[in-house]
Amino acid sequence: MAENTTSRINVSLISSTSCFDGIISINATVQLPIKLNNNNFPSWKAQFDALLYEGVVPLIATATSSRDAWVKLHKLYANKSRSQVMNLKEKLTNITCNTRSVAEYLQTIKGIADELALIDTHLSDDDLTIFALNGLGSGFKEISAAIRARDTPVSFEELHDKLVEHESFLKREESRGGSNVTMNNTRTSLGNTQP
């Protein structure tokens, strides 16, 4: 029972080594190779303590009580978390696909959403869909309109599948040389709007 509990520990800290601007995720499965069982608590605790002492303990070493430690941590991290949330949401608002593949673009969005989740700010599938659709080029106008018009929300996984397939479709059409869709997109992207 203790082994299962241990493998699910996931602690989020704001890095003390980079002026609190990054998030460190402590994944017990990876960073704590000794798994807790009935016979190894001292060695398991030692590795866990070592992990915590590198980031958190120096910040609260002068605390005189657990409440004092909590207040210090709150002062250090509360405002940083809010500014981190604002920064990550701004990244989502401004992100564009540009020259990246759709898969890379969506992975970047998912990574930012995961960072937000680590600091307890969860985005809905609708939010992720809007952020993703807003950063796509004109070649995705039709599929974006269809996705926005749906009565039911689309999951991020389904959105990924549909957009990657549409990107493949556009590439196939482009390789065939002369598709109306490709020609129109090329003219638009070059600034030439005449047919």
C-alpha positions, 0 to 999 in steps of 0.5 A: 500500500505504501509503495503505491502511495509513494509512486503517485507523489507529485510535488510542485515547487517554484525554483529557488535557483532562477529567481522563482521564474520556473517550475520544478516538478518532483516526480517521485517515480523518476527522482526517488528510485528507492521505493518505500516498503516495510524494510527501507523507510530510513533510506527512502526518507533520506532520499526524499529529504535530500530532494526537499533540502535542495529547494525548500528548506533553505528558504524556511530555515529561520522559521520558528514554527510551522506557521512561520514556515508556511507564511514565509513560503506563502509570501515567496510563492503566492504572488509568483504563482499569480504572475506565473499564471498570467505569463503562461496564459499570455503565452497561450494567447499569443502562440502561433503555429508559424513554421512548426508542424501542427503536432509540435504546435499542439504539444507546445500548447499542451505543455503550457496547459500542463504547467498551469495545471501544476500550479492549480490552474486547469483549463477546459478543453474549450479553452485549449481549443480556442487557444489552438485554433486562434494560432493556426494559419489561414489554411485551417480556416474551414476546419476551425469554423467547423470545430467552433460550430460544434454543439459538443466540446471537442477533446484536446486529443480529438482536436489533435487528431483532426488538425494533424490529419488536416495538415496532412491533407493540405500537404497532399494537396500541395504535393499534387500541385495546383489544388484550389485550396493550396493556390488560394492559400499561397496567393493570400500568404503572398499578399496577392488576392486576385484569382 
